Amino acid sequence: MVRVKEDYFKAGDEMLASTPLDALLAEMDAGGVTRAILLTGLAEPSRRALSYVEARPDRFALGIGRLDLLRPIPTLRALDAFRRSHPVAYAQVGPAFWGDGQYPPSDAVYYPLYTKCCEWDLPLCLATGLPGPPIGGEAQHPMHLDRVCQRFPELKLCMHHGADPWWDVAIRLMLKYRNLRLMTSAWAPRRLPAELLRFMRGRGRDQVIFASDSPVLSITRCVGEARALDLPADVLDAFLHGNAAEFFGLAPA
């Protein structure tokens, strides 16, 4: 049996609205999950998420989204104040989900955020791949990150929600840029493409991060499917634990 020291997953506000703390911890414990990142928004953070982090800082940290990049100064001031008073693991943006999808990550509207994330040493997650809802998805083509990684080599940058149908581009970019990662949130592990698993077994063993997308994809399902992947024990351990711990700077619980 593969021994996994820690697993990490993402949980959205909608799950927190109906999942008591004890039930969430029970599901985490049953799957061997010791740390979780709870997603919430900057302007109106989930009171339940904040209460979970306050009650169990050893188990939870926060991911912060819904950033108004068209008002960069007040937004970044608010983000700075929030991260100083809460355990923020990363900021995140879904390029297709704001501004009518007209601002790809290579647009200068993101540059103040990139600069501050470098200054704060705060990881940033950007959604890549075609979005599920019927909205334009061109802004989430991973090729837009080529210029970003070139201009901001100090930026800790992660593609989240996979990169379908552009997995090959995402992999090539990770080979090119050592500061770039990919998180498998919103993907059932058994559906991950063969080319990504090959990358993980080789040069990309430290660049791919496990995540569920609970409640859409449950913790139990994602952890079970991840452990069933045809991966060497050390690669699986890095996928489920080590890569997230290193990238997000989360100490063991």
N, C-alpha and C positions, 0 to 999 in steps of 0.2 A: 504494500500500500504506500502511495506517495504521502509523505508527511509535509503538510503545508503549515508554516508558522503563522502566517496571517494572510487574509484575503481582504480585498477592498471592493466596495461597490458604490454606486451612486443611487440616491433615492430622491425622488421629486417631492415637491410640496403636496401633490395630490395624495401620495401615499401617507404622508404624515398627518393629513387631515382625518384619517380614519384608522390609523395604526397606533394603539397605545404604546408607550415606551416599553413596558414589560413584554408585550407581544413582539415588538421589533427586536429586542435583545434576545428573546427566546429563539426567533428564527435565525438570527446571526449566530448564536451559540450552536444551534443544531447543525449549521453549515460550516462551523469552524471559522467564522468571520469575526475578527477581533476589532477591526476599525472600519468606520463608515464615513463617507462624505455626503452630507445632506445638502441638496441644492435649494437655494432660495433667491429672492430678488433683493436688489439694493434699496429701492425706494420703499418697498413694503415687505420687509423680511417676515417670514413665517414665525409667529410667536411660538408655535409648537417646536419648530426646528431650533429656535434659540433656547427654549426650555430644555430640550434634549441635550444640547451641547453643554448647558450650564449644569445639568444634573449629572452627566457622565462625560466629562472632558477626556477621559481615558479611552472612550469608545467612538466619539464623534468629532468631526470638524465640519466646516462649511465650505461650499462652493457658491460663489456669488455671481449672478447674472442679471439680465435686464438692465444693461448699462446704456444710458442715453449718450451715445458718442457724438451727437450733433450739438450737445451742450457739454463740451469736454471739461471745462474748468470746474463748474459745480459738481459734475459727476465724479471727477477724480478726487476732489476734496472730500466728498461724501465717502468714496471708497477708501481713501486713506484713513479717515476717522473710524470707519467701520472695522477695517483690518487691525487697527491699533487696539481695539477693545474686544475683538472676537477672534477665535482661532480659525482664520480663513486659510484654506489649503490652496485655493486657486480662484481666479476670475474666469468667466466664460462668456462667449458671444456666439450666437448662431447667425451667420451672415445672411441667410435666407429669410430669417424671421424678424428682421427690423428694416426700416427704410425701404419697404417694398422690394427687398432683395437687390437693391441697386448698388450696394457698396461692398465689393469683394475685399478680402483682407489686405490686398495690395494698395487699396485706396488710402490717401493721406489722412482721411478722417480717423483712422485707427492709430496714427502715429503717436499722439499724446498718450494713449493707453499703453502702447508698446514701450515708450520711453519710461513711463512710471513703473511698469512691471519690471523692467530691467533695474531701475533704481531701487525698488523694494525687494528685488529677488523673489517676486511673486509669480508662480507659474500661471500661464494663460492657456485656456482650452478654447479652440475654435472648431465649430462643427464643420465637417467635410462630408462629401457624398451627397447624392440626391436626397432631399428631404421626403418624408412620407406624405405629408399633406400636399394637396394640389396647388403648390406655389412654385414660383421660379427658383431653380436650384443652381444656376450657373455660378453664382457668387460663392458656392461651396466646392468648386473644383479645387483640388489640392494644389494645382499648378500655381494658383495665386500666392501660395506660401513661399515659392521659390525666391521672389524678390524680398519678401519679409525676412526670411532666414539670412539672406545675403546682407541686408542692411542692419539687421538687429541680431548679430551672432550671440549676444549675451542673453537674449530672450529665451526663457524656458517655455517652449511652445509644444502643445499637444493637439493633435487632430482627434476630436471625439466623435462618436457615432460612426466609426469606421470610415470607409472612403468609397463605397460602392457607387458607380461602377468603375471607379478610377483607382482600384487597389494598386495596379502596377505603377502609376504615377506616384502615389503615396510612398510606396516602398523605395522607389528610386530616389525620392527626396530625402528619405531617412538615411539612405546610403550616402547621400551627398552632404547632409547636415547632421552633425552629432547632437545638436541641441533640440532636435525634433523627435517627438514621440507620437504614438498612435494609441488611442484608448478604444476598446471594443464595446463600449456602452451601446445599448440598443441593438446589439447583435447576439443572437443565441450562439454560444460557442460552437455548436455542431454545424452551424451554417458558415463559419469562417472559411474563406477560400484557401485552397491548397497552397497558392503562392505566398500567402501570409504565413502559414505554418512553416513553410520552407525557410522563409526569412527569419522566423523566430528560432529555428534550429541552428541557424548560422550566424551571420553578422548582426542580425537584429535581436539577439537574445535579451538585450537590455533596453529595447526601445518600444516594446509593446506592453500595454498595461490593461489588465483585466478590469471590467466593470459590468455590473448588471444595468438595468434601467428600470428598477422596481418602481411602481408595481406592474408596468407593462411586461417586463421580463422579471420573474421573481428571483430573489436571492437563491432559493433552493434549486431552481432549475439551472440557473447560470453556473453556480458553483459545481453542481453535479456534472453538467456537460463539459465544463472546463477540465475537470479531473479525468474525464474519459477521453480527452484528446490524445492523439499519438505524438506525445512530446516526451523527451528525456526528463528525468526527475528534476535536474537542475534548471532546465528551461521552464518547466511547469512552475517550479518554486519562484523563479524570477517573474514569470507572468502573473501569478496570483499574489505575490507579496513584494519581492525585492524591488522591482522596477517602480512600483507606486511609492514604496517607502522612501526610496532615494529621490524620486522626482518631486514628490509633494512635501518631503521633509517631515514625515509623520513618524514619530517615535513609537516603538512597540507599546501596546497597551499593558 
